[in-house]
Amino acid sequence: MVVNVAEPLFIEQIPGSARPASIYFAPTLDGLYAPYALRTPADTGEYPFVFLAYGNGGGGIEWLRSRLRTHDYVMERLLDAGYACAWGRYRSEVDLGFNLGGPLVIDQRSGMDLMNRSPLEYEDELAILRHVAQHPNIDAERLGHVGVSHAGEMLFKLASQYPRVLRAGVASEPANHEFLDLRADSTDFVDPDTNLRNVEEMQMHDAQRVRARTNMALALQRMSAIDVPILVMGRDDDHFQGIFRLSYDLLVESGKDATWVSWDHPLHGYIFPVTRDDGSVAVDEVQRNAIDGIIAFLDQHLKDDAP
């Protein structure tokens, strides 16, 4: 299958908006395809780009189409601010795949690719970003990333393993337990039915507690490769707040360009307000202010006068 960045697979109309989404397939590093839904402020012009990601992977195109209907608010805000943007979908998270797999190595055998492991979900993001950068309406030198929860951790992984791809990143509530190589405690257990870890109720609100359980040498080594400014966003009462805060602290301790802010809000993923079935948006002042801050951060690093 030949993928032409100039021709989308299909166009998805967005209820209440004159700016539709163009659905593309980006070739992944192992020859499969990851879908994304690209929108631009207008049909002509060249725009900085923001990739939007939430949580674990899976769901494919149906997830993507649903996301366009239910989480359009943040896209409209970005479009109004002069950014192209896209929701993307990637493969499912592999438990400890980042820790155990190591860097991806690609060689050749019999004229075709040979890999030391399968690509991981954050490498599907890489594939999408590389594909997006080929679009004539996208400024390939001004690519940004906004990720929530596991997708916030994916930003850290992507920035650490593949430098010089992004110009700026926002990690909201980044679930960085694997990136920090966080040592388990009694609130983090292995599911006996699957032999996979369950971290959903891990109590890590205090940054000093998280620091004491972090593999500091490995975490700082991973932080050292990051070359992109990152806005880390916490949530005041989240049980992972210590993970969010330590992620920021270690960026600063590593000499990186990092910014911290935390908001008091009941919704995990509060920066992505939800559109109700009747077309109204469930958005409050905290969410508006948080998104204002994200756009201001992106403007600082992605607009024409940014360094």
BAFI-3210 file (N, C-alpha, C; in Angstrom, 3 decimals, decimal comma, padded with zeros to 6 digits):
// residues 307
n [1|2|3|4|5|6|7|8|9|10|11|12|13|14|15|16|17|18|19|20|21|22|23|24|25|26|27|28|29|30|31|32|33|34|35|36|37|38|39|40|41|42|43|44|45|46|47|48|49|50|51|52|53|54|55|56|57|58|59|60|61|62|63|64|65|66|67|68|69|70|71|72|73|74|75|76|77|78|79|80|81|82|83|84|85|86|87|88|89|90|91|92|93|94|95|96|97|98|99|100|101|102|103|104|105|106|107|108|109|110|111|112|113|114|115|116|117|118|119|120|121|122|123|124|125|126|127|128|129|130|131|132|133|134|135|136|137|138|139|140|141|142|143|144|145|146|147|148|149|150|151|152|153|154|155|156|157|158|159|160|161|162|163|164|165|166|167|168|169|170|171|172|173|174|175|176|177|178|179|180|181|182|183|184|185|186|187|188|189|190|191|192|193|194|195|196|197|198|199|200|201|202|203|204|205|206|207|208|209|210|211|212|213|214|215|216|217|218|219|220|221|222|223|224|225|226|227|228|229|230|231|232|233|234|235|236|237|238|239|240|241|242|243|244|245|246|247|248|249|250|251|252|253|254|255|256|257|258|259|260|261|262|263|264|265|266|267|268|269|270|271|272|273|274|275|276|277|278|279|280|281|282|283|284|285|286|287|288|289|290|291|292|293|294|295|296|297|298|299|300|301|302|303|304|305|306|307]
n.u [000,846|000,667|001,285|000,087|000,843|-000,473|-003,051|-005,775|-007,120|-009,839|-012,313|-013,410|-016,212|-016,750|-019,065|-020,694|-018,482|-016,523|-014,179|-012,953|-011,677|-008,874|-008,202|-005,439|-003,059|-000,135|002,960|004,295|007,298|007,730|006,389|003,606|000,532|-000,396|-003,178|-004,169|-005,819|-005,935|-006,135|-006,306|-005,872|-006,721|-007,189|-004,986|-001,582|001,145|001,667|002,545|002,582|000,621|000,611|-001,844|-002,509|-003,797|-003,624|-003,448|-002,883|-004,529|-007,746|-007,891|-009,164|-011,853|-011,786|-010,445|-012,245|-014,373|-013,122|-012,785|-015,392|-016,056|-014,058|-013,474|-013,098|-010,516|-009,092|-010,337|-009,633|-006,857|-006,727|-007,913|-005,897|-003,962|-002,700|-002,031|-003,344|-003,645|-005,391|-004,046|-003,660|-002,283|-000,385|-001,152|-000,055|002,884|003,545|006,168|007,707|009,342|011,331|012,448|012,972|014,880|016,798|015,553|016,808|017,554|018,185|019,239|018,022|018,087|017,384|015,321|013,817|015,189|014,632|015,526|013,534|009,952|008,535|007,428|004,608|005,148|006,832|005,170|003,962|006,195|006,381|004,017|004,512|006,700|005,432|003,443|005,107|005,732|003,643|002,436|001,212|002,282|004,694|007,634|009,659|008,551|007,166|004,964|003,887|001,234|000,432|-001,495|-001,589|-000,695|000,144|001,498|003,775|004,715|005,580|007,895|009,439|009,675|010,999|013,360|014,482|014,446|015,763|015,576|013,285|010,886|009,753|008,616|006,944|004,082|003,341|000,809|-000,248|001,666|002,161|004,675|005,852|007,190|009,175|010,682|011,565|010,272|010,184|008,204|005,530|003,388|000,993|001,088|000,635|000,998|-001,171|-002,660|-003,999|-003,097|-000,417|000,601|001,491|-000,466|-001,116|-002,999|-004,044|-001,848|-000,258|001,149|001,529|003,267|006,201|008,748|008,572|008,254|010,705|012,430|011,857|012,621|014,682|017,290|019,715|019,240|016,932|017,881|019,787|018,124|016,705|018,763|019,101|017,030|015,955|014,090|011,887|009,700|006,485|005,255|002,368|000,523|-001,962|-003,733|-004,826|-004,303|-003,402|-001,014|000,449|002,981|004,665|004,271|005,325|008,002|008,980|009,114|010,932|013,307|013,871|014,585|016,781|018,465|019,195|017,420|015,011|012,267|008,900|006,531|003,209|000,246|-003,095|-006,256|-008,579|-011,361|-011,308|-009,470|-007,243|-008,001|-007,361|-008,486|-011,413|-014,802|-017,122|-020,568|-023,409|-025,393|-024,018|-023,011|-020,294|-018,541|-016,963|-014,963|-013,857|-011,282|-010,333|-010,376|-008,465|-006,223|-005,830|-005,395|-002,874|-001,373|-001,461|-000,144|002,397|003,061|003,023|005,252|007,315|006,845|005,918|006,491|008,387|009,722|012,630]
n.v [-001,196|002,140|005,140|008,328|011,484|013,695|013,016|012,209|009,256|009,335|011,886|013,302|014,785|017,304|017,758|020,870|022,333|024,011|023,003|020,193|016,850|015,188|011,909|009,876|007,237|006,455|005,002|002,614|001,774|-000,909|-001,518|-001,635|000,223|003,327|005,170|008,616|011,731|014,581|018,094|021,405|024,977|026,342|025,729|026,467|027,605|027,371|025,638|025,456|022,365|020,255|017,314|015,222|013,149|010,467|008,412|004,772|002,588|001,210|000,405|001,704|003,070|003,496|004,349|006,729|008,200|008,444|009,981|012,407|013,312|013,470|014,894|017,438|020,038|020,908|020,736|022,683|024,953|024,959|025,165|027,678|029,152|029,056|026,649|023,593|020,346|017,023|014,109|010,983|007,413|004,543|001,503|-000,914|-000,504|-002,134|-004,041|-003,025|-002,939|-000,881|-000,749|-003,348|-003,913|-002,223|000,099|000,445|-001,488|-001,626|-003,707|-005,464|-008,285|-010,664|-008,701|-007,315|-005,679|-006,327|-006,613|-006,000|-006,032|-005,630|-002,518|-000,035|001,631|004,418|004,723|004,437|006,908|008,423|007,607|008,712|011,455|011,829|011,331|013,312|015,530|015,642|016,820|019,418|021,584|021,743|022,891|021,445|021,858|022,651|020,985|019,823|018,199|016,991|015,192|013,025|011,326|007,990|008,670|011,001|009,971|008,658|010,825|011,576|009,252|009,261|011,728|011,208|008,964|009,589|012,181|015,626|015,544|016,668|020,013|021,117|020,041|018,889|017,394|016,105|015,078|012,881|009,452|008,268|005,948|003,722|004,960|006,194|003,960|002,902|001,468|-001,185|-001,237|-002,131|-001,265|-001,687|-004,291|-007,641|-009,017|-012,043|-013,525|-012,707|-012,214|-009,687|-006,337|-004,335|-001,098|000,733|001,707|002,572|004,267|007,171|009,919|011,676|013,395|012,969|010,418|009,023|009,619|008,175|005,614|005,453|004,498|006,198|006,633|005,494|006,888|009,545|009,235|008,724|011,121|012,809|012,744|014,159|016,792|018,749|021,428|021,008|021,173|020,251|019,009|018,788|017,277|018,243|016,499|013,967|010,518|009,881|012,160|012,657|011,332|012,847|015,304|014,646|013,945|016,409|017,671|016,183|016,754|019,452|019,195|017,950|019,949|020,732|022,418|023,139|023,380|023,805|023,204|022,905|021,808|021,979|019,678|017,495|015,669|013,192|013,786|016,382|018,442|017,849|018,572|017,282|016,712|016,735|014,543|016,201|018,140|020,235|021,457|020,097|022,032|023,883|026,736|026,187|024,308|025,838|027,800|026,176|025,195|027,607|028,136|026,044|026,712|029,165|028,284|026,668|028,636|030,085|028,413|027,373|029,198|031,685|033,562|032,169|030,923]
n.w [000,000|-000,949|000,607|000,361|001,297|000,440|-000,153|001,682|003,348|003,916|004,539|007,523|008,761|011,200|013,698|013,906|013,130|010,652|009,836|008,744|009,497|008,199|007,464|007,826|007,132|008,754|007,910|010,035|011,940|011,512|009,229|009,307|009,862|011,322|012,331|011,939|012,603|010,968|011,265|010,006|010,377|008,086|004,531|003,094|003,535|005,940|008,893|012,400|014,236|016,389|018,125|019,521|022,255|024,212|026,987|027,032|024,163|021,206|019,696|017,217|014,117|014,755|017,417|016,972|015,352|017,132|019,091|017,797|017,778|020,495|021,796|020,759|021,566|022,484|020,128|018,525|019,967|019,575|016,769|016,406|017,534|015,655|015,064|013,369|014,046|015,435|016,410|017,242|016,771|018,276|018,797|021,431|024,843|025,980|028,726|030,685|028,410|027,487|029,461|029,386|026,725|025,554|023,443|020,083|017,472|014,091|011,442|008,480|006,751|004,266|002,470|003,706|006,588|009,806|013,205|016,638|018,463|018,595|017,415|019,790|021,404|021,583|019,504|017,356|017,527|016,788|014,100|013,099|013,499|011,774|009,361|009,309|009,121|006,453|005,155|003,050|004,318|006,812|009,086|009,277|011,066|013,382|015,438|017,876|020,960|022,870|025,577|027,672|030,786|030,364|027,816|028,356|029,592|027,338|025,833|027,273|026,837|024,027|023,594|024,907|023,624|020,913|019,958|018,722|017,199|018,130|018,914|021,132|024,133|026,001|028,980|030,547|033,646|033,660|033,566|034,705|035,774|034,685|033,117|035,093|036,302|038,601|041,776|042,927|045,385|048,145|047,094|044,437|042,359|041,009|038,707|039,271|037,341|034,857|035,064|034,794|035,712|037,939|038,288|038,894|041,315|042,694|045,282|045,144|045,900|047,132|046,382|047,478|048,517|046,129|044,931|046,600|045,819|043,246|040,490|040,453|039,071|036,533|035,760|035,617|033,625|031,441|031,389|030,663|027,916|026,823|024,798|024,493|025,326|028,072|029,364|032,356|033,776|036,664|038,870|041,568|043,648|042,757|042,924|041,774|041,894|043,037|041,266|038,969|039,819|040,536|038,045|036,766|038,553|038,167|035,526|035,785|037,532|035,788|034,150|032,164|030,047|031,614|032,804|035,417|036,472|038,387|038,729|040,400|039,951|039,285|037,186|035,595|033,056|032,516|030,753|028,384|027,600|027,466|024,847|024,982|024,215|023,201|021,916|023,423|025,489|028,186|030,043|032,281|034,264|035,268|033,411|031,055|031,722|032,087|029,500|028,206|029,305|028,197|025,460|025,531|026,323|024,109|022,112|022,894|022,147|019,607|017,752|015,108|016,019|017,925|019,636]
ca.u [000,000|001,419|000,638|000,337|000,474|-001,307|-004,405|-006,234|-007,937|-011,190|-012,553|-014,396|-016,818|-016,861|-020,315|-020,583|-017,230|-016,280|-012,831|-013,020|-010,450|-008,398|-007,699|-004,283|-002,301|001,323|003,684|005,067|008,672|007,750|005,659|002,158|000,062|-001,034|-004,053|-004,282|-006,844|-005,272|-006,929|-005,517|-006,713|-007,267|-006,698|-003,704|-000,681|002,026|001,340|003,124|001,712|000,533|000,076|-002,659|-002,534|-004,376|-003,688|-002,905|-003,244|-005,604|-009,002|-007,826|-009,873|-013,109|-011,434|-010,080|-013,469|-015,103|-012,398|-013,090|-016,732|-016,209|-012,986|-013,164|-012,879|-009,097|-008,672|-010,822|-008,806|-005,562|-006,946|-008,119|-004,616|-003,058|-001,981|-002,556|-003,322|-004,167|-005,447|-003,453|-003,841|-001,056|-000,584|-001,337|001,128|003,475|003,972|007,620|008,374|010,392|012,419|013,076|013,307|016,047|016,642|015,221|017,887|017,030|019,214|018,696|018,222|017,454|016,850|014,207|014,193|015,308|014,628|015,788|012,239|008,894|008,348|006,481|003,569|005,686|007,456|004,088|003,890|007,308|006,011|003,003|005,171|007,484|004,492|002,858|006,112|005,800|002,498|002,798|000,645|002,897|006,075|008,292|010,595|007,786|006,261|004,742|003,214|000,483|000,011|-002,090|-001,499|000,351|000,674|002,494|005,000|005,192|006,349|009,229|010,150|009,973|012,003|014,612|015,036|014,503|015,919|015,517|012,035|009,914|010,211|008,064|006,035|003,291|003,030|-000,201|-000,418|002,432|002,276|006,072|006,394|008,173|010,294|011,486|011,895|009,789|010,123|006,849|005,248|002,207|-000,165|001,347|000,694|000,919|-002,448|-002,365|-004,626|-002,384|000,996|000,946|001,370|-001,628|-000,648|-004,094|-004,277|-000,568|-000,341|002,418|001,188|004,367|007,368|009,899|008,334|008,536|012,156|013,077|011,587|013,020|016,044|017,733|020,774|018,630|016,021|018,678|020,378|017,076|016,436|019,903|019,006|015,892|016,420|012,896|011,214|008,515|005,567|004,703|001,144|000,026|-003,358|-003,416|-005,195|-004,082|-002,540|000,270|001,004|004,410|005,328|004,256|006,234|009,388|009,352|009,547|012,130|014,481|014,200|015,315|018,072|019,281|019,495|016,520|014,039|011,042|007,939|005,595|001,960|-000,691|-004,453|-007,192|-009,718|-011,761|-011,222|-008,193|-007,292|-008,824|-007,054|-009,263|-012,838|-015,639|-018,331|-021,711|-024,200|-026,196|-023,119|-022,428|-019,001|-018,389|-015,696|-015,079|-012,833|-009,967|-009,930|-010,056|-007,199|-005,154|-005,583|-004,731|-001,467|-000,756|-001,285|000,920|003,663|003,329|003,370|006,614|008,316|006,512|005,526|007,547|009,431|010,312|014,051]
ca.v [000,000|003,379|006,208|009,642|012,463|014,743|012,508|011,446|008,077|009,884|013,127|013,180|016,057|017,512|018,474|022,241|022,953|024,098|022,490|018,736|016,100|014,297|010,688|009,319|006,141|006,642|003,725|002,435|001,344|-002,312|-001,710|-001,578|001,595|003,967|006,214|009,895|012,630|015,873|019,284|022,624|026,175|026,665|024,809|026,943|028,104|026,413|025,816|024,560|021,198|019,698|015,952|015,018|011,731|010,196|007,083|003,600|002,501|000,324|001,029|001,977|004,187|003,768|005,199|008,033|008,900|008,793|011,064|013,646|013,747|013,699|015,728|018,429|021,367|021,281|020,931|023,991|025,975|024,977|025,684|029,126|029,760|028,992|025,379|022,327|019,381|015,706|012,960|009,804|006,144|003,756|000,157|-001,001|-000,497|-003,411|-003,905|-002,997|-003,064|000,131|-001,128|-004,629|-004,038|-001,438|000,874|-000,309|-001,640|-002,104|-004,215|-006,051|-009,704|-011,060|-007,518|-006,732|-005,247|-007,240|-005,799|-006,689|-006,104|-004,908|-001,133|000,204|002,597|005,757|004,723|004,741|008,371|008,874|007,385|009,708|012,759|011,856|011,405|014,654|016,509|015,677|017,537|020,772|022,592|021,597|023,320|020,267|022,260|023,133|019,913|019,734|016,997|017,134|013,861|012,886|010,047|007,180|009,419|011,921|009,184|008,415|012,009|011,454|008,180|009,731|012,791|010,631|007,999|010,134|013,645|016,471|015,341|017,627|021,353|021,397|019,007|019,066|016,123|016,348|013,892|011,798|008,236|007,941|004,923|002,901|005,811|006,398|002,637|003,032|000,195|-001,481|-001,374|-002,960|-000,790|-002,053|-005,744|-008,415|-009,708|-013,486|-014,111|-012,311|-012,019|-008,317|-005,412|-003,455|000,103|001,689|002,299|002,813|005,517|007,867|011,337|012,457|013,333|012,404|008,967|008,531|009,710|007,095|004,341|005,599|004,152|007,549|006,629|005,228|007,982|010,711|008,913|008,919|012,556|013,526|012,770|014,985|018,081|019,510|022,033|020,247|021,659|019,140|019,452|017,885|017,397|018,389|015,384|012,689|009,610|009,855|013,522|012,600|010,937|014,020|016,337|014,207|014,004|017,794|017,960|015,562|017,556|020,638|018,751|017,558|021,137|020,829|023,507|022,530|024,247|023,032|023,794|021,880|022,324|021,218|019,318|016,106|014,819|012,749|014,226|017,600|019,363|017,415|018,610|016,335|017,194|015,887|014,059|017,282|019,090|021,176|021,025|020,124|022,713|024,862|027,772|025,575|023,711|026,925|028,406|025,211|025,173|028,889|027,980|025,166|027,467|030,146|027,538|026,298|029,877|030,459|027,531|026,910|030,257|032,159|034,311|031,340|030,662]
ca.w [000,000|-001,036|001,361|-000,219|002,308|-000,149|-000,316|002,849|003,096|003,850|005,276|008,594|009,132|012,642|013,971|014,370|012,706|009,215|009,588|008,878|009,763|007,139|008,081|007,131|007,719|008,761|007,965|011,259|011,694|011,097|007,985|009,470|009,714|012,466|011,816|012,626|012,071|010,874|010,967|009,845|010,508|006,768|003,506|002,595|004,567|006,621|010,300|013,403|014,433|017,741|018,215|020,715|022,606|025,533|027,564|026,362|022,752|020,774|019,278|015,790|013,495|015,449|018,557|016,433|014,925|018,346|019,767|017,084|018,179|021,934|022,344|019,721|022,126|022,505|018,741|018,075|020,612|018,890|015,417|016,534|017,904|014,513|015,011|012,885|015,142|015,077|017,288|016,615|017,503|018,274|019,328|022,877|025,695|026,387|030,118|030,845|027,119|027,398|030,359|029,056|025,310|025,166|022,198|018,879|016,499|012,811|010,536|007,264|006,472|003,001|001,807|004,447|007,928|010,939|014,410|017,894|019,144|017,893|017,847|020,874|021,083|021,369|018,182|016,419|017,524|015,957|012,705|012,736|013,417|010,542|008,245|009,355|008,709|004,992|004,598|002,609|005,212|008,131|009,260|009,829|012,118|014,545|015,841|019,315|021,467|024,116|025,981|029,000|031,461|029,736|026,670|028,890|029,706|025,978|025,439|027,866|026,131|022,673|023,654|025,382|022,675|019,558|020,044|017,525|016,457|018,635|019,298|022,462|024,590|027,219|029,614|031,576|034,491|033,025|034,376|034,394|036,673|033,971|032,717|036,296|036,844|039,974|042,490|043,384|046,818|048,411|046,335|043,051|042,454|039,779|038,572|039,157|036,147|033,632|035,390|034,436|036,837|038,071|039,000|038,890|042,639|043,343|046,038|044,945|045,902|047,692|045,496|048,176|048,549|044,777|044,730|047,342|045,159|041,847|040,069|040,123|038,047|035,231|035,433|035,216|032,322|030,445|031,324|030,078|026,453|026,405|024,260|024,146|026,477|028,482|030,391|033,120|034,429|037,683|039,332|042,982|044,518|042,075|043,685|041,080|041,874|043,321|040,023|038,080|040,322|040,431|036,636|036,558|039,357|037,564|034,343|036,256|038,057|034,633|033,367|031,025|030,001|032,127|033,490|036,239|036,937|038,849|038,849|041,229|039,103|039,550|035,994|035,038|031,668|032,544|029,646|027,221|027,929|026,725|024,177|025,317|023,082|022,628|021,268|024,380|025,997|029,634|030,285|033,355|034,251|035,449|032,138|030,123|032,117|031,838|028,052|027,925|029,658|027,199|024,216|025,777|026,292|022,713|021,406|023,271|021,548|018,256|016,831|014,200|016,710|018,966|019,383]
c.u [000,880|000,641|001,058|-000,098|-000,424|-002,772|-004,826|-007,019|-009,403|-011,258|-013,653|-014,915|-016,986|-018,139|-020,051|-019,326|-017,123|-014,919|-012,818|-011,668|-010,136|-007,738|-006,596|-003,794|-000,826|001,995|004,509|006,446|008,773|006,815|004,156|001,741|-000,642|-001,897|-003,952|-005,254|-006,320|-006,270|-005,997|-006,429|-007,379|-006,652|-005,335|-002,883|000,147|001,948|002,229|002,096|001,775|-000,121|-000,642|-002,762|-003,067|-004,244|-003,030|-003,429|-004,387|-006,826|-009,053|-008,662|-011,172|-012,874|-011,179|-011,324|-014,312|-014,450|-012,665|-014,450|-016,770|-015,158|-012,506|-012,733|-011,415|-008,569|-009,104|-010,011|-007,452|-005,692|-007,123|-006,817|-003,578|-002,246|-002,751|-002,458|-003,931|-004,279|-004,832|-003,736|-002,637|-001,355|-000,675|000,002|001,585|004,020|005,488|008,377|009,517|011,596|013,176|013,576|014,560|015,796|016,362|016,406|017,300|018,196|018,514|018,987|017,422|016,763|015,693|014,635|014,227|015,467|014,926|014,542|011,207|008,908|007,297|005,568|004,124|006,426|006,420|003,846|004,995|006,968|004,980|003,638|005,998|006,584|003,866|003,829|006,234|004,658|002,899|002,261|001,277|004,336|006,812|009,260|009,883|006,701|006,172|003,943|002,518|-000,061|-000,472|-001,908|-000,384|000,960|001,625|003,824|005,576|005,991|007,765|010,051|010,584|011,087|013,358|015,280|015,227|014,589|015,799|014,309|011,036|010,578|009,720|007,098|005,318|002,937|002,073|-000,460|000,366|002,644|003,655|006,666|007,410|009,389|011,234|012,009|011,551|009,621|008,737|006,755|003,958|000,976|-000,026|001,533|000,624|-000,396|-002,173|-002,961|-003,846|-000,871|001,494|000,717|000,063|-001,204|-001,763|-004,275|-002,974|-000,582|001,022|002,175|002,371|005,625|008,581|009,776|008,660|010,035|012,874|012,897|011,997|014,450|016,674|018,786|020,177|017,712|016,789|019,384|019,357|016,745|017,536|019,809|017,894|016,382|015,260|012,317|009,923|007,771|004,964|003,520|000,670|-001,459|-003,314|-003,678|-004,981|-003,123|-001,185|000,970|002,507|005,220|005,395|005,317|007,695|009,860|009,831|010,855|013,387|014,855|015,030|016,700|019,027|019,600|018,600|015,580|012,680|010,210|006,950|004,361|001,069|-002,044|-005,285|-008,426|-010,073|-011,515|-009,784|-008,231|-008,089|-008,528|-007,784|-010,750|-013,671|-016,836|-019,467|-022,470|-025,006|-025,329|-022,522|-021,142|-018,967|-017,020|-015,901|-013,891|-011,436|-009,468|-009,574|-008,699|-006,023|-004,810|-004,974|-003,227|-000,722|-000,477|-000,198|002,290|004,032|003,714|004,823|007,663|008,046|006,161|006,739|008,689|010,074|011,784|014,277]
c.v [001,245|004,484|007,542|010,689|013,553|014,322|011,712|010,214|008,452|011,136|012,884|014,568|016,120|018,302|019,872|022,955|022,954|023,537|020,981|018,136|015,219|013,096|010,094|008,072|006,479|005,278|003,644|001,857|-000,107|-002,582|-001,817|-000,109|002,070|005,112|007,506|010,788|014,054|016,976|020,490|023,838|026,590|025,707|025,216|027,495|026,988|026,683|024,955|023,498|020,715|018,320|015,787|013,529|011,567|008,712|005,989|003,517|001,543|001,107|001,433|003,162|004,506|004,621|006,618|008,830|009,308|009,967|012,404|014,204|014,201|014,635|016,735|019,768|021,788|021,489|022,302|025,117|026,093|025,547|027,199|029,854|029,651|027,720|024,342|021,331|018,067|014,833|011,801|008,574|005,259|002,403|000,184|-000,987|-001,929|-003,237|-004,078|-003,168|-002,081|-000,264|-002,355|-004,698|-003,321|-000,655|-000,037|-000,297|-002,254|-002,482|-004,760|-007,546|-010,057|-009,876|-006,849|-006,450|-006,411|-006,380|-006,639|-006,810|-005,436|-003,442|-001,050|001,370|003,997|005,853|004,799|006,248|008,962|008,739|008,410|011,080|012,875|011,984|012,791|015,690|016,627|016,464|018,951|021,876|022,594|022,088|022,201|020,592|022,674|022,117|019,865|018,502|017,354|015,759|013,829|011,460|009,206|007,896|010,531|011,217|008,901|009,611|011,933|010,389|008,632|010,764|012,258|009,756|008,563|011,667|014,300|016,184|016,421|018,962|021,719|020,279|019,387|017,684|016,402|015,046|012,697|010,615|007,617|006,845|004,025|003,733|006,058|005,085|002,600|001,655|-000,006|-001,453|-002,153|-002,514|-001,089|-003,560|-006,379|-009,180|-011,200|-014,129|-013,824|-012,249|-010,655|-007,411|-004,635|-002,260|001,124|002,399|002,535|004,195|006,212|009,378|012,207|012,285|012,727|010,887|008,358|008,549|008,530|005,744|004,354|005,124|005,437|007,566|006,428|006,366|009,210|010,462|009,147|010,401|013,294|013,655|013,687|016,364|019,000|020,163|021,279|020,997|020,433|019,662|018,391|018,078|017,226|017,139|014,024|011,808|009,400|011,222|013,538|012,189|012,119|015,036|015,902|014,225|015,403|018,070|017,389|016,219|018,768|020,253|018,310|018,742|021,337|022,026|022,928|023,557|023,360|023,858|022,650|022,536|021,398|020,925|017,854|015,152|014,470|013,025|015,512|018,548|018,979|017,397|017,768|017,061|016,217|015,480|015,167|018,360|020,127|020,591|021,163|020,717|023,774|025,823|027,194|024,995|024,779|027,541|027,471|025,165|026,492|028,769|027,098|025,940|028,520|029,476|027,159|027,525|030,257|029,659|027,148|028,004|030,835|032,862|033,498|031,069|029,285]
c.w [000,000|-000,319|000,796|000,781|001,751|-000,234|000,905|002,437|003,017|004,712|006,299|008,949|010,654|012,921|014,526|013,946|011,191|008,840|009,814|009,219|008,569|007,797|007,201|007,853|007,618|008,803|009,242|010,932|011,245|009,924|008,109|009,394|010,976|011,950|012,617|011,871|012,115|010,539|010,897|009,966|009,206|005,760|002,965|003,755|005,157|008,118|011,197|013,760|015,877|017,666|019,540|021,014|024,019|025,859|026,745|024,934|022,484|020,313|017,829|015,334|014,227|016,691|018,073|016,048|016,131|019,052|019,104|017,494|019,631|022,526|021,309|020,307|022,058|021,088|018,240|018,702|019,907|017,477|015,449|016,868|016,784|014,402|014,201|014,034|014,680|016,309|016,531|017,439|017,253|018,909|020,855|023,606|025,973|027,796|030,219|029,527|026,943|028,254|029,863|027,619|024,879|023,890|021,011|017,918|015,231|011,907|009,294|007,224|005,226|002,332|002,510|005,882|008,918|012,181|015,635|018,763|018,261|018,302|018,954|020,517|020,833|020,037|017,070|016,365|016,657|014,481|012,238|012,576|012,135|009,317|008,156|008,802|007,191|004,357|004,195|003,515|006,600|008,088|009,999|010,950|013,394|014,907|017,359|019,676|022,765|024,482|027,414|029,502|030,832|028,531|027,111|029,097|028,318|025,449|025,993|027,138|024,743|022,679|024,085|024,322|021,266|019,624|018,678|016,636|016,834|018,942|020,693|022,831|025,866|027,742|030,767|032,327|033,931|033,962|034,153|035,268|035,964|033,578|033,888|036,875|038,327|040,608|043,084|044,903|046,968|047,635|044,840|043,037|041,067|039,773|038,384|037,914|034,882|033,812|034,931|035,641|036,776|038,922|039,195|040,224|043,402|043,999|046,033|044,890|046,317|046,845|046,190|048,313|047,191|044,511|045,403|046,665|043,682|041,637|039,554|039,020|036,664|034,811|034,943|033,879|031,208|030,283|030,554|028,570|025,947|025,976|023,899|025,399|026,798|029,577|031,069|033,929|035,412|037,936|040,834|043,818|043,883|042,879|043,015|041,107|042,168|042,107|039,069|038,520|040,197|038,977|036,277|037,298|038,703|036,239|034,751|036,753|036,948|033,729|032,167|031,160|030,380|032,878|034,233|036,535|037,394|039,086|039,729|040,392|039,306|038,393|035,651|033,535|031,514|031,390|028,361|027,586|026,967|026,102|024,449|024,051|022,421|021,961|022,191|024,953|027,519|029,960|031,348|033,305|034,418|034,127|031,110|030,442|031,851|030,356|027,601|028,187|028,666|025,915|024,370|025,740|024,856|021,891|021,663|022,494|020,097|017,262|016,112|014,921|017,840|018,621|018,761]
res [m|v|v|n|v|a|e|p|l|f|i|e|q|i|p|g|s|a|r|p|a|s|i|y|f|a|p|t|l|d|g|l|y|a|p|y|a|l|r|t|p|a|d|t|g|e|y|p|f|v|f|l|a|y|g|n|g|g|g|g|i|e|w|l|r|s|r|l|r|t|h|d|y|v|m|e|r|l|l|d|a|g|y|a|c|a|w|g|r|y|r|s|e|v|d|l|g|f|n|l|g|g|p|l|v|i|d|q|r|s|g|m|d|l|m|n|r|s|p|l|e|y|e|d|e|l|a|i|l|r|h|v|a|q|h|p|n|i|d|a|e|r|l|g|h|v|g|v|s|h|a|g|e|m|l|f|k|l|a|s|q|y|p|r|v|l|r|a|g|v|a|s|e|p|a|n|h|e|f|l|d|l|r|a|d|s|t|d|f|v|d|p|d|t|n|l|r|n|v|e|e|m|q|m|h|d|a|q|r|v|r|a|r|t|n|m|a|l|a|l|q|r|m|s|a|i|d|v|p|i|l|v|m|g|r|d|d|d|h|f|q|g|i|f|r|l|s|y|d|l|l|v|e|s|g|k|d|a|t|w|v|s|w|d|h|p|l|h|g|y|i|f|p|v|t|r|d|d|g|s|v|a|v|d|e|v|q|r|n|a|i|d|g|i|i|a|f|l|d|q|h|l|k|d|d|a|p]
***
